[in-house]
């Protein structure tokens, strides 16, 4: 874990209130693994007081990139930053995805696609070509992140809730047909996105296909000091009892470790 103040290289508006922020942080870039995250101080003073967690979206040389949507005060402040300004960041934090043998499927929805680009790039660098499934609310949101995934050259399917681009409906609907193509094939599934989507992915994969999920929760510290970012463990014999802490035990978990709530 490294705490540094580093320069912003580029802050891009991608549409649909989505931004991609590039930071020159060689120490973190060198140590980062797909699935890990950073904690970012959004303001110069004490308002907002708490750092904000962001998945590492991409690593290029000595740069790290995060993908975020302008929603609250913290992300609004980040969206207004310019190249040359400096950010106080802490990372890389958390546990990364564990790479397995192909075939592999990456499925993400909305801003949950953020860590999957870094994961796909890591897989490609190791000779693994994943099948990628992406979902978004509409064409504008999808186009904010789709080009970066298209540039990878991987098999790619996408859907929008309103049918404005790609398949109409939820991207989860594309997962069962893909996994069922050959019952002898042991797919490895990786997912990040809205809780209901990941719960559905976990249910589809349960006891059939290994599945890893990147959980998203509110975080106050990112280093397991506040104990606020909890999820319920399916196996209550887990170390620490009934609860898992996303910042320390995750954010990546085997899907079957989580007690998914309806």
C-alpha positions in Angstrom: 0.0 0.0 0.0 1.4 3.4 -1.1 0.2 6.9 -0.3 1.3 9.5 -2.8 0.3 12.8 -4.3 0.6 12.5 -8.1 -0.2 14.5 -11.2 -3.3 14.2 -13.3 -2.4 13.5 -16.9 -5.8 13.7 -18.4 -9.4 14.0 -17.2 -11.8 12.9 -20.1 -15.5 13.4 -20.2 -16.9 10.2 -22.0 -20.5 11.2 -22.0 -23.4 10.2 -19.8 -21.7 12.0 -16.8 -18.9 9.4 -17.0 -15.2 10.3 -16.8 -11.9 8.6 -17.2 -9.1 10.1 -15.1 -5.5 9.3 -15.8 -2.9 9.7 -13.1 0.9 9.5 -13.3 1.6 7.1 -10.4 4.5 4.8 -11.3 4.7 3.2 -7.8 1.1 2.1 -7.9 1.1 1.2 -11.6 4.0 -1.2 -11.0 2.3 -2.9 -8.1 -1.3 -2.9 -9.3 -3.2 -6.1 -10.1 -6.5 -6.5 -11.9 -9.4 -6.2 -9.3 -7.6 -4.0 -6.9 -8.7 -0.4 -6.1 -7.4 2.9 -4.9 -8.7 5.4 -2.3 -8.8 9.0 -3.7 -9.0 12.2 -1.7 -11.6 14.2 -3.7 -11.1 17.7 -2.2 -8.2 19.8 -1.0 -9.6 20.3 2.5 -11.8 18.3 4.8 -15.0 18.5 2.7 -15.6 15.9 1.7 -13.8 14.3 4.7 -13.6 10.7 3.4 -11.7 9.3 0.5 -13.6 7.7 -2.4 -12.8 4.1 -3.6 -12.3 3.5 -7.3 -11.4 0.3 -9.1 -8.2 0.4 -11.2 -9.7 0.6 -14.7 -6.5 0.5 -16.7 -2.7 0.6 -16.3 -0.5 2.0 -19.1 3.2 2.4 -18.4 3.4 4.5 -15.2 -0.2 5.7 -15.5 -3.2 4.4 -13.7 -6.8 5.2 -14.9 -10.1 5.2 -13.1 -13.5 5.3 -14.5 -16.3 7.0 -12.6 -19.7 8.5 -12.9 -20.5 12.0 -11.5 -23.1 11.3 -8.8 -22.3 13.0 -5.5 -20.1 15.8 -4.2 -16.9 13.8 -4.3 -17.2 12.7 -8.0 -18.4 16.2 -8.9 -15.2 17.6 -7.6 -13.1 15.0 -9.4 -14.9 15.7 -12.7 -13.7 19.3 -12.5 -10.0 18.5 -12.1 -7.6 19.4 -14.8 -4.3 18.0 -16.2 -1.4 19.2 -14.0 -3.3 19.2 -10.8 -2.3 16.6 -8.1 -4.4 14.0 -6.4 -3.7 12.3 -3.0 -4.2 8.6 -3.6 -3.8 5.4 -1.5 -3.3 2.0 -3.1 -3.2 -0.5 -4.6 -5.7 -2.0 -2.1 -7.6 -5.2 -1.8 -7.3 -8.7 -3.3 -7.1 -9.1 -7.1 -8.8 -11.5 -9.5 -7.3 -15.0 -9.6 -6.5 -15.9 -13.2 -7.6 -19.4 -14.3 -7.3 -21.4 -17.5 -9.6 -20.5 -20.4 -12.3 -20.3 -21.5 -13.1 -17.2 -19.5 -16.1 -15.0 -19.5 -16.2 -11.4 -18.1 -19.6 -9.9 -17.5 -20.2 -6.4 -16.3 -23.0 -3.9 -16.0 -22.9 -0.1 -15.8 -19.9 1.3 -13.9 -19.1 -2.3 -12.8 -17.3 -2.7 -16.0 -14.4 -0.5 -14.6 -12.2 -3.3 -13.3 -12.9 -5.7 -16.1 -10.9 -3.7 -18.7 -7.7 -4.1 -16.6 -8.6 -7.8 -16.1 -9.1 -8.4 -19.8 -5.8 -6.7 -20.7 -4.0 -8.8 -18.0 -5.5 -12.0 -19.5 -4.5 -11.0 -23.0 -0.9 -10.4 -21.9 -0.9 -14.0 -20.6 -2.3 -15.5 -23.8 -5.9 -15.8 -22.6 -8.6 -14.3 -24.8 -11.8 -13.8 -22.7 -15.4 -13.6 -23.9 -16.8 -10.2 -22.7 -20.4 -9.4 -21.9 -21.3 -5.7 -21.2 -24.5 -4.1 -20.2 -25.6 -0.5 -19.8 -28.8 1.5 -19.4 -28.7 3.1 -22.9 -26.6 3.8 -25.9 -25.0 6.9 -24.4 -23.8 5.1 -21.3 -22.6 2.1 -23.3 -20.6 4.2 -25.7 -18.8 5.8 -22.8 -16.8 2.6 -22.2 -17.5 0.3 -25.1 -14.7 1.6 -27.5 -12.0 0.7 -25.0 -13.3 -2.9 -24.8 -13.7 -3.1 -28.6 -10.1 -2.1 -29.1 -9.0 -5.3 -27.3 -10.3 -7.5 -30.1 -12.0 -10.0 -27.8 -15.3 -11.7 -28.5 -17.8 -9.2 -27.3 -21.6 -9.0 -26.7 -23.4 -6.0 -25.3 -27.0 -5.0 -24.3 -28.9 -1.9 -23.2 -31.9 -1.8 -21.0 -33.9 0.3 -23.5 -32.6 -1.5 -26.6 -31.0 1.7 -28.0 -27.8 -0.3 -28.9 -27.1 -4.0 -29.0 -29.4 -6.6 -27.5 -32.5 -5.2 -25.7 -32.7 -6.2 -22.0 -30.2 -7.2 -19.3 -26.8 -8.6 -20.3 -27.3 -11.4 -17.8 -29.6 -13.0 -20.4 -26.7 -13.6 -22.7 -24.8 -15.6 -20.0 -26.7 -19.0 -19.9 -26.6 -19.6 -23.7 -22.9 -18.9 -23.7 -22.1 -21.3 -20.8 -24.4 -24.0 -22.2 -22.8 -24.2 -25.6 -20.7 -27.2 -24.5 -21.4 -28.9 -21.2 -17.9 -30.4 -21.2 -16.3 -26.9 -21.1 -15.5 -25.5 -17.7 -16.0 -21.8 -18.0 -14.4 -19.4 -15.6 -16.7 -16.4 -14.9 -15.7 -13.0 -13.6 -18.3 -10.4 -12.8 -18.7 -6.8 -11.5 -21.8 -4.6 -11.6 -25.0 -3.9 -9.8 -25.8 -6.3 -6.9 -28.9 -7.9 -8.5 -26.8 -8.7 -11.6 -24.0 -10.3 -9.7 -26.5 -12.2 -7.6 -28.0 -13.6 -10.8 -24.6 -14.5 -12.2 -23.7 -16.3 -8.9 -27.0 -18.2 -9.1 -26.4 -19.3 -12.7 -22.8 -20.4 -12.0 -23.5 -22.0 -8.6 -22.0 -25.5 -8.4 -21.5 -25.6 -12.2 -18.9 -23.0 -13.2 -16.3 -21.2 -11.0 -17.2 -17.6 -10.5 -15.4 -14.6 -9.1 -17.2 -11.3 -8.2 -15.9 -7.9 -7.4 -18.2 -6.5 -4.7 -19.0 -2.8 -4.5 -19.9 -1.3 -1.1 -19.5 2.1 0.6 -16.0 2.4 2.1 -14.8 4.9 4.7 -11.2 3.9 5.0 -10.3 1.2 2.5 -7.9 -0.5 5.0 -10.2 -2.4 7.3 -10.0 0.1 10.2 -13.6 1.3 10.2 -15.2 -2.2 9.6 -18.0 -0.6 7.6 -17.8 -2.3 4.2 -19.3 -5.7 5.2 -21.0 -8.4 3.2 -22.5 -11.5 4.7 -20.6 -14.7 4.3 -22.4 -17.9 3.2 -20.1 -20.0 5.4 -20.2 -18.6 8.9 -17.0 -20.5 9.7 -15.2 -17.9 7.7 -12.3 -16.3 9.6 -13.9 -13.3 11.4 -17.3 -14.8 11.7 -20.4 -14.1 9.7 -19.2 -11.0 7.9 -16.5 -10.3 5.3 -14.9 -6.9 4.8 -14.8 -5.9 1.2 -11.7 -3.7 1.5 -9.6 -6.4 3.2 -11.1 -9.8 2.3 -12.1 -8.6 -1.2 -13.2 -6.7 -3.2 -12.9 -9.9 -5.3 -14.6 -13.0 -3.8 -15.5 -16.5 -5.0 -19.2 -16.0 -5.6 -20.1 -19.0 -3.4 -18.5 -17.3 -0.4 -21.3 -14.6 -0.4 -24.7 -15.0 1.1 -26.7 -13.3 -1.6 -29.8 -11.4 -0.3 -32.9 -10.9 -2.3 
